[in-house]
């Protein structure tokens, strides 16, 4: 009887271990980057039953105000821009049907400094530079709030190339919202 109990517990443990390893393998997927290369990795969800409509024109304006939490970290809100584009791309929406505009302000403003300006101010190159380039190459339009620039004493020449300046975050968001863009905020 003792051997039967040991055998039963051993078999149960082995089955438990195999089931856990299989579930881990199911979740251990590689990230995909269909629109913004190398950033904003997303995963294929085989169980999903709701997807974006690939025939729609997705117009999204994103209000980015959160900082990175340090001068050596990638700004998670900027990375979410890549995720938004990649999620729509993974969902079957063609790149030409994805129009994402972002306005960066508040604490996030320092995330878009050029490497030289970031290094002069904080002693390290901007960790967001590659992400910003990938976002621009992915077709995402990036604006910075002019009011945030002035409040932080940042000159337009200190920005990473490709960043446009708006009068304010508020006026950019309201203008695009009135043009029919969905508003997201990070």
Secondary structure, DSSP 8 states (H G I E B T S, - for coil): -HHHHHHHHHHHHHHHHHHHHHHHHHH----B-SSSTTSS-B---TT------TTS-EEEEEEE----SSTTS--HHHHHHHHHHHHHHHTT--GGGEEEEEEE-GGGGGGGB-HHHHHHHHSS--TTHHHHHHHHHTT-EEEEEHHHHHHTT--GGGB-TT-EEES-HHHHHHHHHHTT-EEEE-
